[in-house]
């Protein structure tokens, strides 16, 4: 069996852990006034598995809020959608 070694910088690991924390906060029950429940279009795209352009298109068409099986709502900063 051949072993493979990957070198990952501490910055990359911290970035991954930060993203996981953001995803957990988005999926957990939170109050509506908690600013951590908002994310950028890019973060929403990563969570949903779509491209940022697709997320913007879905927001414009109103289909993002109707996506079945999504569980809790993902709230996106309006300024991020306008970019």
WOSUL-V607889 format. One record per pair of residues at least 4 apart in sequence whose C-alpha atoms are under 6 Angstrom apart, sorted by sequence separation. I is the first residue (numbers start at 1). GAP is how many residues later the second one is. If there is no record, write none. Layout:
BEGIN
I:GAP ; I:GAP
END
This chain:
BEGIN
39:4 ; 45:4 ; 58:4 ; 45:5 ; 58:5 ; 59:5 ; 45:6 ; 58:6 ; 45:7 ; 42:10 ; 26:11 ; 41:11 ; 40:36 ; 38:37 ; 39:37 ; 40:37 ; 38:38 ; 41:39 ; 40:40
END
